[in-house]
Each structure stands twice: as structure tokens, then as C-alpha cells.
Amino acid sequence: MVTAKQAHDQARAGESVIGWKLGHAERAQLLARFPPAYAEPVADHVTLRSRVAADSVLPEEDSGTIIGRSDDGKGVEAMVVRLGGTTDRPDGSTYHITWSLAAGREARESNDVIRQFGWQPIDPPVPLELKPERFR
């Protein structure tokens, strides 16, 4: 089994992203359960590592759990995800799903928001089915 950490550490530089995608049906159900705080819902993936080669190996984990929510109150909302028993991404950031954005905000800001504002637990935690994928 290729763990998330192994996939992260083995990836070479490039233009792709490796991580996990949410299925369309699951995404729709989650957006109904947790309505986006901002105008642009994202809610489609969890990043493992950005800027990697297109042939980078994918992690084999295929499930996770939404355990928290973070929001800066100014346009970035993210759901914190536990994968393989941890929320800690191998690069030192936090596994998350960028949930929604206001105009002018970018998904890459989610880790800064989580780091600066922390997160509030979601009770009960919500299991996720995730598909390992490469994307841009």
C-alpha cells in the first residue's frame, strides 16, 4: 500500500496536483448538509501535494472524515479532514476541503485560514468516500 506520506515524498516536481476527489453525489449531499457560507462553493477535493509530475504515484487511502470547520468571516470557508488517522498533511499543513469562497478569494488561502483561526469540531464527524486522483 502506498500511504499518503509515501506518495507525497515520492512525487517529483511538475504541474499537477495529487490528492482525492469527492464523488458528485456525495458532494451534493454534503453541500445540502453544510450550506456554503460564501457565493462560490468549491467542495470537490482534498489536496495531498501541489506542483507534482503528472506520473506521480497516488495514495491508496480511499476514505476520510470531516471533523471540523474553519471560516475567517471574510470569504474563505474550509472543512478539516482526517485521513489515515491524522489531519496533518506531510508538508506541515492541514488536510482540508475548501468549502466556499467569496469573490476575490482563492482556495490556496484555506490553510492560512485554518492556521490563523483554528477550527471548530463538527459533531458527529462525517465519513467521506474519496477517490485518489491527479488533477490541475
C-alpha positions in Angstrom: 0.0 0.0 0.0 1.3 3.5 -0.9 0.4 5.7 2.0 -0.3 9.4 1.6 3.1 10.2 3.1 4.9 7.9 0.7 3.0 9.4 -2.3 3.8 12.9 -1.1 7.5 12.1 -0.5 8.0 10.3 -3.8 6.4 13.0 -6.0 8.7 14.9 -8.4 8.2 18.5 -9.4 5.7 19.2 -12.2 2.4 20.9 -13.0 -0.2 18.5 -11.5 -1.9 18.0 -8.1 -2.3 14.7 -6.3 -5.0 14.1 -3.7 -8.6 12.9 -3.5 -11.8 13.9 -5.2 -15.3 13.7 -3.8 -17.9 11.9 -5.9 -20.6 14.2 -7.4 -23.4 12.6 -5.4 -21.5 12.8 -2.2 -20.6 16.4 -2.9 -24.2 17.4 -3.5 -25.3 15.7 -0.2 -22.6 17.4 1.7 -23.4 20.8 0.3 -27.0 20.3 1.3 -26.0 19.3 4.8 -23.4 22.1 5.1 -24.7 25.1 3.0 -21.7 27.2 1.8 -21.1 30.4 3.7 -19.9 32.2 0.5 -21.1 32.6 -3.1 -18.7 30.2 -4.7 -19.0 26.6 -3.5 -15.8 24.5 -4.1 -16.2 21.4 -2.0 -14.6 19.0 -4.5 -11.2 17.7 -3.4 -8.6 17.2 -0.7 -5.1 18.1 -1.8 -2.1 15.9 -0.8 0.6 17.8 -2.8 0.6 20.5 -5.5 3.1 21.1 -8.3 4.0 17.5 -8.9 4.7 15.4 -12.0 1.8 14.0 -13.9 3.0 10.5 -13.3 3.3 10.8 -9.5 2.0 7.8 -7.6 -1.4 8.2 -6.0 -2.1 7.3 -2.3 -4.2 4.3 -1.7 -6.3 5.7 1.1 -9.9 6.0 -0.1 -11.8 7.4 2.9 -11.6 10.2 5.3 -13.7 12.1 7.8 -14.8 15.7 8.0 -14.1 16.6 11.6 -14.1 20.4 11.7 -14.8 23.7 10.0 -12.8 26.9 9.7 -14.0 30.3 8.5 -12.2 33.7 8.5 -15.5 35.6 8.3 -14.2 37.4 5.2 -14.6 34.9 2.4 -12.8 31.6 3.0 -14.6 28.6 4.5 -12.9 25.1 4.8 -13.7 21.7 6.2 -10.9 20.0 8.1 -10.5 16.3 7.1 -8.9 13.4 9.0 -7.1 11.0 6.6 -5.2 7.9 7.8 -5.8 8.9 11.4 -4.4 12.5 11.1 -5.3 16.0 10.0 -1.6 16.8 9.4 -0.5 16.8 5.8 3.1 15.7 5.2 4.0 19.3 4.2 3.0 20.6 7.7 -0.3 22.0 6.6 -3.8 20.6 7.3 -5.9 18.2 5.3 -9.0 20.1 4.3 -11.7 20.7 1.7 -12.0 24.3 0.6 -15.8 24.6 1.1 -16.7 28.0 -0.3 -15.1 31.3 -1.3 -16.2 34.9 -1.7 -15.3 36.9 -4.8 -11.6 37.6 -5.0 -10.6 34.8 -2.6 -8.6 31.7 -3.6 -8.7 28.1 -2.4 -5.0 28.2 -1.6 -5.9 30.6 1.3 -7.6 27.8 3.2 -4.5 26.6 5.0 -3.7 30.1 6.1 -7.2 30.5 7.5 -7.0 27.2 9.4 -3.6 28.1 10.8 -4.7 31.6 11.8 -8.3 31.0 13.1 -8.1 27.3 14.0 -11.3 25.2 13.5 -14.4 24.1 15.3 -15.3 20.5 15.6 -18.2 19.0 13.7 -20.2 16.6 15.8 -20.8 14.0 14.8 -17.9 13.7 12.3 -18.9 12.9 8.7 -17.4 10.0 6.9 -16.2 10.6 3.3 -15.6 8.3 0.4 -12.6 9.7 -1.5 -11.1 8.8 -4.9 -7.3 9.2 -5.3 -6.7 11.3 -8.4 -4.4 13.6 -10.3 -5.8 16.9 -11.3 -4.9 20.5 -12.1 
